[in-house]
Amino acid sequence: MELKNYWLAANKGALTRLLQWVNLRPEESERTQIMFLFYTTVSVGLRWAEDSTVALFLDEYGTNLLPWMYIASAVMSAGLVFLYSWLQKIFPLRQVIVAIAPCMLMPLVLLVVLRWGSHFSYLAVISVFLLRLWVDALYVVNDLNTSIVANQIFNIREIKRTYPLVSSGLLVADVISGFSLPWLLQYTTLNKIILIACVMILLGSGILFYLTHHYRAAFPETPQKLIPEEQASRARFLKSPLKRYVWQLFAFVGLLQVIGLLIDFQYLRELKSNLSDRELASFLGLFGGMLGLCELLLQWFISSRLIERMGVFFTATLLPITVGFALPGMLVLLHLIPALQSQSFFWGLIIVKFCDELLRYTFVMSSGPILYQPIPEGIRSRMQTLSGGTAEAIATGLTGAVIFVTLLFCERFVPVSLQKWVLVAETMLIAGTCLTVVWELRSRYVELLVLSVARGHLSATNVGLRFFKQGVVKALAEKGSEADKRSCIELLAQIDSQGAAEVLAPLLVKLTPDLQRQSLEVMLTGGVNPAYLAAIRPLLEQSQETNPEVFALALRYIWLAEPNPNLSLLEGYLHPRQNSLIRATAAALVLRQGTPMQKVAATQTMRRMLTHKQERERVNGVRALREAVYLQALRIHIPNLLQDESLRVRCAVLEMIAATHLEEYYSALIAALYYKSTRSTAMSALMRLENEALEMLLRLATNIYKPEVVRMYAWRTIAQVGTQEALETLWENLEASWGITRDHILRSLLKIHKQPGITGLVDRFYESRVENLIKQELKFLGEIYAAYIDFKTLDQKENHQSSERIVIVSELLQRALLELELDVKERLLLLLRLLYSPEKMQAAAFNLRSLSVVNLARGLEILEHTVTLSSKSLLLNILDNRPQSEKLQYLIEAKIVEYENMVVSDRLHRLLMLGNFLSDWCLACCFHYAQVTRIRLTSSEILVSLRHPTGFVREAAIAYLNMVSHRVLLQILPQLQKDPHPLVAAQVKELLEKYQFKNHN
């Protein structure tokens, strides 16, 4: 399909196109620009300071002290990180962020002055070591500052687009400092360059102060030790998964640092052995400049798009994969070229260093802050400080120790020709370990996002049955609240109804009457078993102490389980002095198994109970009939009992109809769905009928003239029937339905999805059906957006010419279209819940419904790491909070819809063609719009709406007909006089009086 809406891109300014090129949205541009300016300014100063101190250090010490430098740097950085974390507890985060860099510059300036003015050579030598050490510490603090600020002012989705641009400030700094450093060296010394660098860092700190002041709402006003109790409670709930995630994140950051330092050491050693100190400083500057240009191109135009499309974890693996394979491969390849054999390690390490820096300061740096987003906001910055800063510091120290030990080992045990390959092998090993950590980190990332929304739920799939039964026995035997014990029995019944008797029977005599009743009901549901008769008989032997309900249930269980029951003993329980429940149970058992004479006596007992004045007698009588095989002469009482004044009696009759499969009274079960008081009982009764009830439930559910709430409960009942036939019925109707009916079926299917044992929804067959339904919904969304844009465009062009009434109705129609969009988005989420983890999808939906942009971004992030459909990228763009024109553009690019700008009358006709998909209110708005704008509609469009089940749609169609054709209206008005909706009836009456008055005159 060709793109037909050229206008969508035609009127965009240069700024909008520029933002598109760099994958940035207008609302993010100001924050991103200021962050970029701050980071670039500070990074230029740091680069000048770093290259100058590296040159001074290598000139003074060579590479022999580099391992000690790494160890000292680790200790220094770890100390600063803990200080930084402690300061966040004492002072508000904004103050710490702004003040830390200027405070750290003072020691740097003192060290430069000490070296410059010192008359003692040993002080000058020590100051070089300390200068190099302190610049490394400044880098750690600056990176922490930048990522923490970014996490505060951007949400989880924004940061994927914006942080690659922000972090490109370092790359711009590479270019500026790299090409300017050789020029500065022509006019000044390395010491003065370090002082100039301090001025640049101060300037950057001033920009940071402006940024944090301008967006101060994004920063907490209180220190972290004063976190509210609600956040503290939430953090405790997340403590266990959060701890695992932070440790894995710690390992990932540390391993990346180890890889970088191992390559850096080998790279600097080769440079030192081939270049002088001034050549080295110039080479570092030029290398940084060329690298920066490549990084900028990658960062501005590729990085954010790749992270957004492929995900943060794909990009995070690029560095270890590249280094792990490129390092040995490049060295071997260059060694095979005769002209480069002597310098193969030199050029090989330069190329690998180039790849490492390129990926580290584009993809890895861009994705780093995103990994901290699942951590609760109240503790995120401190976790980021401790995890990121401490990991790098410890990794630096360990790397220094490893290099030192490796060099000693190589000198003693490894031939000179192979010594360099030992460090290469270590680098490959660390890269492989890093890949394993990223794989584990990915699963924890999504888990933590979901847990941050809500707790998971216990289900049969995650409970060990044997251990669970042991827990139930322990809970029921020990002291505790009765509510907890009742919950244990309910859960046992859900998980293992067949085996529940094995647990419950030995405990019966020790339980309270309520728990005995519940246990016996569960045991009867699972089927009677003679093996448990000995545990139940004591309940009958202690008849004076046993609760009547418990006695009746025990009586029923024993006589049903007994192979050869003595029915003469039951006749004693038919005496009027017995409790009505025991009497009714005995009568039902006699009717089931007794002799003809015994059945006559039992029938007389039941008749007296069913016609008794007391409600309890009638209820117990009807309940007992559920166990009777043949109702015989008692059937004549059912019509009267269905009309009984007692709700309890009526509900008992409904249960009895289902239990005894009285087909002639099935219509009473359907009728009971209409009333709130009997609805739940009717649903349970219909569920008991299973496939027998499907046809009549389907007739009710698909009848659009029945009340919406009744149709909804009909679909729910079909779902709760739970058979394969019911499941297939739901799927067939799901594919043929639309609008709110599809919503009802989806929600019904999701109730099945939660039940253990239903595995059909995960089949590839169902997945393809869901994907087709998603495409249908997206296509309908395209129609909604096209209509909205056309009506909006017309308003903008002709608003000054239109009457006030047209403007109001047009706005109502547009608002109805936007409400339709919300309905479709909700359906898309329901469809996704059929395919993916209910917990993850529930967490995503919860966040997407939020008005907070932070929560919206979190919901989209959960979807990105959960959904595997080919249309995932399109779904994320549709569910995001973007303009309708932009979403339409995405649908066109995905070839889901075509767009052609239509005149308003054609667009309205196209909407009415989709009448089955439109909501009732949107359909009514279409007729009101046609009325005020005098658009001609077809007779079929009008007639369909006159028969519509919703009153206000019929009212809108009549109002339209009153405008276009009085003759036709006069013909149909007499037929509409008895309309059940009061709004339509009043309208028809008013029109009839109006025309009669005109005719009379």
N, C-alpha and C positions, 0 to 999 in steps of 0.2 A: 504493500500500500504506500502510495506516495504521500508525502507531507503536503497538506493543502492549506494549512493555516500560516501562511507566510507573515501575516500581520502579528503573530505572537512574538516574533523576534524583530520585527521591523522598527518598532518604536522605542527600542531600548537605547539609552545613552551610552556614551563611552565608558563611564564609570561602571555601569551594570555589566557591560561586556568584559571589562577588566576583572571584575569580581568573579565572573563565570570562568574566566581563564585560570584563575588561581583557586577555583572551587571554594569561594567564600560567599556568604550571604550578607546582604546589606546591614542587617541588625548586628552583625558581628564585626563589621569593618573597623569601627572606631577603637574598640578595645584591642583588636589585633594590631592596628597601626601603632598605638602607644606602647604596647608590649614589645613589638618588633623594634621600635626606636630605642627603648630602654635596653633591651638585650644586646642590640648591635653596639650601642655606645660603650657599655661595660665590657663587652667581649673584645672590642678593638683595644681598649686599655690592657686587658688581661693578655691578649696575644702579644702585644709589644713587650709587656713585662715577662711573659713566658719565654719568648724567643731570646730576649736579652739575657735572662738568667740562665737559660740552657747553654748559651754560648759561653758565658762566664764560668759556669760550672764545669763544662767539658774541658775548657781551656785550663782550669785550675786542677781538676782531679782526673780527667779522662773518664772512662766507663767503669773503672774498677770499683768506684764507690756507689755506683747506681743501685745495687741491691740494698746497701745501707740507707740510701736515700728513700727507696721504696718503704723500708721498714719504719724509718723516722717519719715519713709522710703519713703512714698508716696511723701511727700513734698520735701525731698532731691532728689529723683529720677526725679520728675517733673522739679525741678530746673536744674538738670544736663542735662536733655533731651533738654530743651529750650536753655541751653548754648551750647550744642552739635549742635543743629540746627542753632543757630546764628553763630557759628564758621564756619559752612559750607558756610555761606553767605560771610564770610570775607576771608577765606583761601581756597585754593584748597582742594578737598575732600581727596586726598592721604595724605596730610600733617596732616589733622585733625585726620584721622584714626590712623596714626602711633604715633602721639604725645600724644593722649588723655590718654592712659593707663599709660605711665611713669609719666606724670604730676599728675595723681590721686594717684600714689603710695606714693608721698612725704607726704601728710597728714596722710596716714596710718602709715608710719614709725614714724612720729612725735608723733602720738597717742600711739604707742607701747612704745616709749622711755619715754613719759610722764607718762604712767602707771608704767613702770619699775623703773624709778628713782624718782617717786614722794614720798615725805615724808608726804603728806596730804591725808588722807583716802578718803575724798570726791572727790578729783581729780581723784584718782584711780577708784572710783565708776563711775564717769561721763565718764571717758575714755573707760570703758567697754561698756557702752551704745553707745558711738560714734564709737567705733571700729566695733561693730555689724552693726551699721547703714551704715558706710562707705563701708564695705564689700558687703552689699546688693547693694549699688550704683555701685560698681565695676562690679558686675554681670550684672546689666542693661546695662552699657556701653559696656562690653565685648560681650554680646549677640547682641547688635545693631551693633557693629563693625563687628562681624563675618557675620551676615546676609547681611549687606550692601556690604562687600567685595565679598561675594558669588554672590550677584546679579550683581555686576559689571563684574566679570570675567567668569561667566557662563550664558548661555542663558536659556530660559524658559524650554526647553526640557532637557538640560544638568543638570540643577539644580535638576531635579527629580531623576536622577541617582547619582549625585555626593554629594548633600547636606546630604543625609542620612549617607554617609561615613564620610563627614566632621564633622557632628554633633556627630558622634560616638566618636570623640575625647573627648567629655565630659564623655562618658561612660568608655572609657579607663582610663580617669583621675579618675573616681569613683573607678575603680578597683585598680589602682596604689595607690591613696591617701588612699583609704579605708583600704587596707591591710598593708600599710606602716605607717599609723598614730599610731596604737597601738605600733608598734616597735619603732617609734620616741619618743613616750611618755616615753619609758623606759630609754632614755638617755638625754632627755632635757625637758624644760618647755613649756607651751603653748605659752608664749610670744616669745620665740626663734623660735618656729615653724612658727609664723606669719611672722617673718623677713625672714626665709628661703622661705616662700611662695612668698614674695616680689621679691626675687632673681629669682624665677621661672617665675614670671609674666614678669620681665624685659627681660629674655631670650626669652620668647614667643614674646614680642614686637620686638625684633631683627629679629626674623624669619618673622614677619609681614612686617617689613621694606624691607627685601629682596624680599618678594612676591610682594609687591606693586611696587617696583623698577623694578623687572623683567617683570611685566605685566603692566607697567605704561600706555601703550596705552589704557587700559581698563578704566582708570580713567580720568575724565575731568581735564584739566589743569587750568580752570578758576573757580573762586568762583561762586556759584549759583545765585548771584545777577546780574551776567553778562551773563545770559542765552540769546542766540541769539533770535532775534525777531520772526523767524519762529517757534521755539519751544514754545515761549511764546504765539503766536497765536494759535498753536495747543492745548496748555494747556487750553486756554480760551474756545476753541470749546468743549473740553472735560469737562469743569468746572462742569456743572450740574450733569451728570452721575458720574463723578469722585468724586464729593463731597459726593454723596449718597454712593458710593462704599467705600470710605475712612471711613465714619461714621459707616457703617456696619462692616468694618474690625476692626475699633476701638472698637466697641461693642464686637466683637468676641474675640479679644485679652484680653479685660478687663474681660469678663465673665470667660474665662479660668483661668485668674489670681485669680479671686475670688474663683473659685472652688478649686484651688490649695492651697490657703491660709486658707480656711475653713477646709480643710482636714489636712493641716499642723498644724494648731492650736490645733485641737482635738488630733492629733497624738503626738505632743510635750507635751501636758498636761498629756496624759496617760504615756508617757515615764518618765516625771518628778516625777509623783506620784509612780513610780515603781522602779526607778534606781537612784544611786548616780551620782555625777558629773563626776568622772573618768570612772565609768561604762557606763555612758551616752555617753561620747566621744568615748569610745571603741566600744559601740554598734552602734553608728552612722557610725563609720568607717567600721565595719564588714557588717552592713546592706548595706552601699553604695557599698562595694566591691562585695557582692553577687548580688545585684541589677545590678551593672555594667556589670557583666558577662552575665546575662540574656539579658540585653539591647544590648550588643555587638552582641550576636548571632542573635537577632531579627533585629538589624540595618544593619549588614553586609550582611545577606543572604535573608532577607524577605522584609524589609522596602521599599527599592527602587523599587523592583519588584511589590509590592502591590500598591504603589503609581502610578507607570507607567501603571499597568493593570487596577486598579479599579478607579483611579483618586484621585486628591488631596482632594476633598470634602468628599469622602467616608472615607478616613483615618482621616480626621479632626473631623468626628462625633464619632469616636470610643471612645475617652476619655469621653465626656459627657454622652454617652450611657452607657459605662461601670460603671462610677462613679454613675450615676443616679440610676442604677438598682443594681449594685454590693454592694454599701454601705449599704443600708437597708437590702438587702438579706443576706449579710455576717453576719451582726450583729444579725439578727434573727436566722440564722442557728447555729451560735456558741452559742447563748443563749439557744438553745434547747439541747445542749450536756451537760450532768450533770457535767462532769469533768472540763468544761471550763466556766461554768456559772459565776463564780466569776470574771474571767478575760476575758469575752467575748468581752468587748469593747476594751481592750488592744490589743488582738490578731486580732480582727476584723479591727481595725484602722491600725494596721501594715500591714495587707493584702491589705486593700484598698489603703493605702499609696504606697505600692509596685506597685499595678496596675496603680495608678495615675502617679507615677514617670516613670514606664516602658513605658506607652503610651505617656506621655508628652515629654520625651526625646528621643523618637524614631519617631513615626508617626507625632505628632504635631510639634515638632522641625524641622523635615525634610520638612514638607509641608509649614511651616510658610513663608519662603522667596518667595516661588512660588506665593503666593497670592499677592505679590507686583509687579509681573512681568507685569501685564497689565497697570500699571501706566507709563506714558511717562518717558523715561530715564533721561531727564533733571531735573525732579523734584522728581524722585523716591526715592533717598536716603534721601532727606529731609522729604518727606511724611512718609517714613519708620521710621525715627527718631521720628517724632511727633506722628504718629499713634501708633506705637509699644511701644515706651518708655513712652509716656504720658499715654496711655491706662493702661499700667501695673502700673504706679505710682498712677494714680487716683483710679484704682481698689484696689490697696493696701490700700490707705487711707480710702476709703469707707468700705472696708472689716474690717479694724481696728475699724471704728466707729460702724459698724453693730455688730461686736462681743462684743464690749463694751456695747452697748445698750441691746443686747441679754442677756448678763450676769446679768446686772442690773434687767432686766425684769424677768429672771428666778428666781433670788434670792427672788423676792417679790411675784410673782404670780404663779410659776410653782413648783409642788412637786419635791423634790430632785431626786426621782427615774426616773422622766421624763425630767429632765433638759438637759441631754446629747442628747435627741432625738430632741430637738428644733433645734440645729445646724445641725443635720442630715437632718431634713425636709427642712431647708434653702438651704443646699447643693443640694438636689434633685430638688428644685424649680429653682435654678440657672442653673443646668444641662439641664433642659427642655427648659429654655429660650435660652440657648446657641445653642441647636439643631435648634430652629426656626430661629435664626440669620444665621446659616450656610446655611439653605435652601434658604433664601433670597440672601445671598452672592453669591451663585452659579450662579444665573441668571444674576446678575450684572457683574460677572467675565467675562462671555462670551460676554456680551453686550459691555463691555469696550474694550475687545480685538478687536471686530469688529469695534467699533467707532474709535479706534486708527488707522485704515487703511483708512477709508473713511466715508463720511456722508451717511446717509440713504436717501431713495427717497420717495417722496410723492406718494401715490397711492390711488385708490378708497377705498381700505380696511381700510385705517386709516384716512379717512376724514368724518366728520359728515356733511351729505348732506344739512340739513336745515341751519346750521351755515355757511357752505361754500357758499351757494347761497346768504345769507345775506352779506357775505364778497365780493362776486362778484358785487352785486348791489352797495355796498359802494365804491368799487374800480373804477367802471365805472362812477359813478356819480361825484366823486371828481376829483380834478386836479391831474394829474400824467402823466408819460410817456406813449405814445401810445403803445410802445412795451410791457409794463407791462399789459395794458388793453387787448392787443391781446392775451397774454399768458393766462389771466383769461378766456377769451371766449373759447380758445382751450381746457383748462382743464375742463371747464364746459361741453363742447361737449363730451369729453372722459368719464366723470363721469356720466352724465345724459343727453344724447342727446334728449330723448323724452320730458323731462321737461325743456329744455333750453329756449323754446319760452316764458314760463311763466316769466322768468327773463328778457329776451332780448327785447321782444315786447314793453313794456312801455318805454324803454330807447332809442328806435330807433331814434326819432327825435332829441335827444340831442347828439348823437354820430357823430364822423367825418365820411366822406364818406367811408374811408377804413374799419372802424369798422362797419358801416352800412352794407357794402357788406359782411363782414365776418359773421355778425349776421344773415343776411337773408339766407346765405348758410347753416348755422347751423340749422336754423328753417326749411328750406326745407328738409334737411336730416332727421330731426325728424318727418316729416309728417305735411301736412298743416292742419290748424284748423280754422274754421270760427270765432271762438271767438276772434282772434287777427286781424281781418280785419280792425277794426276801428283804430288800432294803426299803420297800414301799409298804409292806403289810403292817409294820408297827404303827403307821399312821392311822389305820383302820381299827387296830386293837385298842388304841388310846382315843376312842371316839368322843369321850367327854372333853378331852383337852384339845382335840384337833379342830382347827377352824373349818366351818362348813364348806367353804370353797375348796380348801385343800382336801377335805374328806371326799368331796364329789369327784375331784380330779384323780385322786388315788383310787377310788372305786372304779372309775372308768378305765384307768390304766390296767388294773389287776384283771378285770373281767375281759378286757380285749386281749391281754397277753396270755391269760390262762388257756391252755390247750383244751381242757374239758371243764368249763365253768359250771358251778352248781347254781342254776338260776332260781331255785326255790329260796335261796338265801336272799336274793334281791327282792322277792315279794314282800319281805318284812320292811323294806325301806319305802314301800308304796303307801304306808299308813299316813293319814293326814297330820299326825303328831310330828312326823319327821320334818326337818328343814326343807323348804320348798326346792332348794337347789339340789339337795341329795335325792328328794322324791322324784324330781324331773329327770335327773341323771339315771336313776334306777329304771324309771319308766321307759326311757329311750333305749336302754340296754336290753330290756325285756322285749320291746318292739323289734329289736334287731335280731335277737337270738331265741326268743321264748316260744312256747307251744301256743296253739290257737287260743286256748282259754286264758293263758297268761297275757297274751296280747290284748284280749278284750278288756281285761282288768287294767292293763297299762293305758289303753286308749281312753277309758273312762277317767283315769287319773289325769291324763294330759288335757282332756276336754274341759274338766273342771278348772284346771290351771289357766288354760288359754282364755276362758271366759270369766275369770275371777275379777272381782272389783279392785283388788290390790295390784298395783303396778309390779311389785316384786314378783308376785306369782306369775303374771303374764310373761315378764321378761325371762324368768328362769325356765318357764315352759317352752318358750320359743327357742331359747338357746339349746335346750336339751334336744329339740327336734333336729338339730344339725347332725346328730349322730344316728338318727333313725334312717333305716334303709328304705322302708315303705311308709309313707304318711297315711295311706288308706283313707279313713273317714275324716281325718283331721284337716284335709285340704280345704274344706268348705269354710274354715275359719280364717284363711289367709287374707282374702279381700278386706275383711273387717280389721284385721290386725295391721294391714298396710295403711289404713286410715285412722289408726289408734291415736288418741290424744297425746300419748306418751312418746317422746322422741326416742327413748331407750328401747321401747317396744318396736317401733318402726325400724330402727337400726338393726335390732336383733332379727327381725323378719328378713331384711335384706341379706344378712349373713347366712341365714338359713336357706334362702332361695338358691344362693350360689353353692352352698355345701351339699344340697340335695339335688342340684341341677334341674330345678323346676322350670322348664323351657317356656311354659305359658306365662310365667311371671318375669321373664328377662326384661320386658319393657319397663317394669317398675325400677329395675336397677339403672337403666338409662335415665328415666325420669328423675331419679334421686340425685343425679349429677347436677341438676339445675339448682339445687338448694344447698346453701352453705352448710346447713346443719347436718345433712345426710351425705354430703359429697365424699368425705374421706371413707365412710363405711361403704358407699357404693363402689368407689375405686378399688378398695380391698376385695370386695365381692367379685367384681368383674375380673380382677387379676387372677382370682382363684379359678375362674372358668377357662383361663388361658385362651387357646385358639378359638373356642366356641364364641368368645365375645368379640373377636376381631372385626367381623363383618358389620355388626351393628355399631360398634365404636367408630369404624371408618366412615359409615354413612353419616354419623353425627359430626365427625371432625371435618368432613369435606363439604358440609352444607353451609354455605356462606350466609344463609339467612338465620342461622342459629346464633344465640349470644356468643360473643367472642370468648368470654371466660369459660363457657361450657365446652367450646371447641378446644380450647387450650388444655382443659383437664381430660378431654377425650384422647388427645395425643399423648399426654403424660401416662394415661392408663395403658394405652397400647405399648408404650415403652416399658412400663413396669410388668407387663405380661411376660416379657423377657425371652420368649421362644424365638427360634430361628425365623419362623414365619412372620412374627411381629417385627423382628428386626428388618427383614426384607421389605415389609410393608412400609416401614418408616423411610427406608432409603428410596424406594420407588416414588413415594409421594414427595420426598425432599427434592428430588430432581425435577418433579413436575410442578412444584409449588413456587410461590413468590411472596415477597413482602413479609408481613407479620406471621403468615402461616408457616413460612420457612423458618422463621425464628422459633416458633413453638416446636416444630419437629426437631430442629437442631438442639434445643435445650433438652428435649426428651431423649434424643440419642446420647447426649452427654451424660445423662443419668445412667444409661446402660454402660457407657464407657468407664464409669467409676466402679462398676461392679466386678468382683473377681470372677474369672471364668469366661468372660466375654472377650475373646481375642480377635474377633473378625475385623475390628476397626483398624488393626495394624497391618492387615494384608495389603499387598501392592494393589489388588483390585479396588479396594476402598480408597486407597491413596489417589489413584488416578481419577476416581469419581469426585473426590474432594477437590482435586486440582481443577477439574472441569467446572465445578460449581464456583470456585474462586474466580475463574476467567469470566464466567457469566456475570458475577457481581462487579468485576472490574469494568466489563463492557457497559453495564448499566450505569456505573459511576461516570463513565465517559459521556453518556447521554445527559446525566445530571449537570456535569461541568459545562458541557456545550450549551445547554439551555440557560444556565445561570449566567454565563458570559454574554450570550446574545441579549438576554433581557437587561443585563447590567449595562452593556454597550448602548442599547437603545435609550436607557434612562439618561446616560451621560450626554447623549447627542440631543435628545428632545425634551429634557426635563423642563426647560424654560417654556416650552410650547404646550406641555401636557397639563390637563386639569389636575386639581389636587386629588380628586378621587382616583384617577388613573395611577398617579404616583403612589398612593397608599396601597392600592390593590397590587401593583407591580412589586412593591417592597414585600408585601405578604407572600406573594408567589416565590420571590427569591429566598425569603426566609424558610418557606416550606421546602424548597429544594435543598437548602443547607441542612435542614433537619433530616431529609432523606439521606444525605451524605453520612450523617452520624449513624443512622440506622444501618447503612451498608457496611460502614467500618466495624460496627458491633458484630454484624453477621460474619465478616471476614475473620474476626477474632474467634468467634464460635466455631467456624470451620477449621481453623488452625488447631483448636483444642481437640478436635477429633483425631489429629495425627500426632500430636506431641504431648509431652508431659503435662498433665493438668496443673501441677504446682507451678511450673515455669510459665505456662500460658496465663494462669490466673494472676501471677505476679506481674506479667507484662501488661495484661488488660487493666489491672488496678492502677498502674503507673500511667498508662495511655489515657485513662479517663480523667486524670488529674489536670487541674488548671496550671500547675507549676511546670515551667519549661524544664526544670531539673528532673522531675519525675517522668515527664514525657520522654526525655532523652534516655533515662534509665530503662524505661519500657522498650524503646526501640533497640537498645543494646542487648537486652535479653532475647528479643526476637532474632536479632542478627546472628546470635550464637546458638540459636535453637532451630530455626527454620532451615530446611535444606531444599526447598522447592526451587525450580528454575526462575520463578517469578519473585524471589525473595527481595531483590533490590528494588523492584517496582512496588512491592507491598510496603517496604519501609518508607519509600518516598510518599506513598499515598497516605499512610498513617501518620506521617509527620505533619507538623503545623505549617503548611505552605499555602501560598495563594492558589485558588482554583485554576487559574490559567497555567500555572507552572505544573500542576498535577495533570492537567489535560495534555500538556506537552509530553510528559513522561508516558502517558497512555498511547499517544500517537507514535512516539518513537519506538515503543514496544509492539506496535502494530496490533494493539488491542482494538482501537477505534480509529475511524477517520473523522476528520472535522471539516465542515464546510459552513462558512458563515451564512446564516439564513435570515430572511425577513421574519419578523415576529410572528406573523400568521402561520407560516410554514413550520416554524419551530414549535408553536403551540399544537398544531396538528400532529407533529411527530411525538410530542409528549403524550397526547391523548391516545396515540397508537400503543403506547406503553402503559395504558391505564391499569392493567393488572399488576404492574410493578410499583405503581405510585401509591403513596399513602392516601388515605381517604381525605385528609385535609389538603394535600397537594392537588388532588383531583378537583376538589371544590374550588380551590383558588384558581385553577385553570378556567373553570366556567365563569367565575366572577371576573377574571381578566378579559375573557372573550366578550362578556357582557359590556364592560365599561369601554372597551376599545372597539366594539361592534365588529368583531371578527366572525365570519360565517363558519359555522361548524356543520358537519354532515349529520343527516338524520340518524344514522347508526350510532354515532358518538353520543347524541342526545338521548336516544332510547335506552342505551345501555346504562346511562347514569340515572335515568328515571326509575330503573329497576334496581338500582344499587341498594344494598342492605343498610347503608349508613344514612341516617336522616338528613344531615346537613349537606350531603352530596346531592340527594334528591332535591333539597331546597334550592341549591345553587343552579341545578339544571332547570327547575321550574322558573326561577328568576331570569335565566338566560332566555328561555322559551317565551316568556312574557315580553321580552325586548324584541325578539326577531319575528314571532308569528303569533298574533292574537287568535287567529282562526284555529290553528292546531291546538293551542292551549285550551280554548273553549271546549274542544272535543274531548280532551283527556281529563279536564278538571273534575267532572262528576265521578270518574273512576278513582280519583285520588282523595276523595272526601273522607274515606275511612282509613287513611294512612295511620299506622300505629304510632308514629313519632309526633309528639305535640307541636314541634316546630313546623313540620310540613302541614299538619292539619290546620294550624292557625293561618299559615300562608295561603293554603287553598281556600279557606273560608273567606279570608280578606279579599282574594281575587274574585271569587264568585260574587260577593256583595258588590264589589266595584263594577263588574261587568253587568250585573243585574240592574244596578243604579243607572248605568249609561243607557242600557236598552230601554229602561222605563222612561227616561227622559227623551 
